[in-house]
């Protein structure tokens, strides 16, 4: 079978550890096809940190689902993700007997990472995109 | 963007120049009441393609059906979907919408009825547990295209 061409738009893959449950992709999606759920969890204070430090909490991703019966493959979610958690994957053969089975849950989205292509090198003279602002605190 | 008074002659010229395979005709709602018409032509011999575009004069634009008969169907659909009149069209009947349909569904200001009955997934706050834990005065995110009758306003009334 022929190699998929660069920038193929097959499925959308999720790098779960990069997702901060910020909901930006859900709210930017013109088709309303992404559903996210998560919860806040307290982080135990680090070894040697000040005893009166404010307790920290982090958001844990519980559910990430893309309804491919609605998705129009615009890629806005991928473009808009500030933490590089979403990628175009090359998989295309995920047809299903009905619309319910076209809802891809987190496990499948993560599995599709194997089909993400290494980006093509930039054209000579291309402008390099500025590094997005880092989160406050340690880099 | 071609001047609308030279629309038909320019497309005709492109056809006689070899771009004689008509692919499609469509309309873009540019906002503020401006509509532009796009036609896509192929040259099978020259293996090239051509996009031509003009802006409608108000809600009127000359029909290409005399030059490209196949464009007639596309213009019929464009007319009902965008409320555009194709002047000189040989068959101006509606194509897809049922009789008596009110409005032009592909205009940007047409309310998306389905959005009134489906819950927007973006309204969900994953780390909040009910309205009680929501910080007071914080603006709720609002979705685009939700019709007015759908009552998008949240219980705290800060939608906007």
Interface residues (C-beta under 8 A of the other chain):
Chain A: X21 X23 X26 X27 X29 X30 X32 X34 X35 X36 X37 X38 X39 X40 X59 X62
Chain B: X115 X118 X120 X121 X122 X124 X125 X126 X127 X141 X143 X144
